[in-house]
Amino acid sequence: MANPCQAESPAQGSRLAHRPMSPLGKQRIVLVSGPPASGKTTLARPLAERLGFALITKDDIKETLFTAIDGPPGDVEFSRKIGAASMDTLWALAPHCPVVVLEANFRTQSQHERSKVAALAEAGAQIIEVYCRLPREEASRRFAERAHRERHHPAHVSAEMSPDRMAEYEEPFALSPVLEVDTTHPVDIEALAKQIEAAWAR
């Protein structure tokens, strides 16, 4: 399987032939942030496809690792450990992708995670943050609903998250331009992609 962070050859189709690098060839990153269950992955997948960007999501990494090492279902401590490893992996891969959408439950007020975003910017990356805005109570309701679905991956152990715990995700990093989207309703991906492209064209 080809590495999605490597440049594609012309033989891989014209859809990605116009990958929107800046005139100076700088890396371009879209950070998709927001509370758990706020629709970040639902937004990030079609957005990356529309932009022609690679996509790295924390949950994809976590679920792959869990399955590969036959993780123990229901083990909260193991889930947290592999979750932290997944975040470390996301940050390690990010600098190697010329154009990429990064999606995770970013703890936007954490100095550790803020330092990771700052390091990407200091290395010359052009970053736009897409923040998924959702009331705490609705995010908590959606989280519990998602956890009880039959196809919910066993890597995710928590069955609920209180509105109070949602507070740490309540605001964006705001270390780069921010586009807020209301995820109480479906997001217009085409309109959002055009906003991102317009922001980079300035």
Secondary structure, DSSP 8 states (H G I E B T S, - for coil): ---TTS---GGG-GGGTT----TT---EEEEEE-STTSSHHHHHHHHHHHHT-EEEEHHHHHHHHHHHTT--TT-HHHHHHHHHHHHHHHHHHGGG-SEEEEES---TT-HHHHHHHHHHHHTT-EEEEEEEE--HHHHHHHHHHHHTSTT--TT-------TTGGGGGSS---SS-EEEEETTS---HHHHHHHHHHHHH-
